[in-house]
Amino acid sequence: MALAAVLLAIPILVLLWVPHYAKEDPKLFGFPFFFWYQFLWVFLCSALTYTAFRLTLSARGKTTHKVGEDR
């Protein structure tokens, strides 16, 4: 469960560190670094969230999740 918390904290901490990515260069397909870096994190964050979800399910002893199922 601690690993799941770390995985969820990574995007929060990285994106709060604004001076790291508040720049224009390097550009990718004409887009400044600021924009494409944040867009990249949309996909990275969803992958980290899914991984944390699967880790939580396996820690609870479940391998599948059904709609409306709490436990």
Residue pairs with C-beta under 8 A, 6 or more apart in sequence:
1 55
1 56
1 59
3 52
3 55
4 51
4 52
4 53
4 55
4 56
4 59
5 52
7 48
7 49
7 51
7 52
7 55
8 48
8 49
8 52
10 48
11 41
11 44
11 45
11 48
14 20
14 41
15 38
15 41
21 33
21 34
21 37
21 38
22 34
23 32
23 33
23 34
24 32
24 33
24 34
25 32
25 33
26 33
27 33
28 36
29 36
57 63
57 64
57 65
60 71
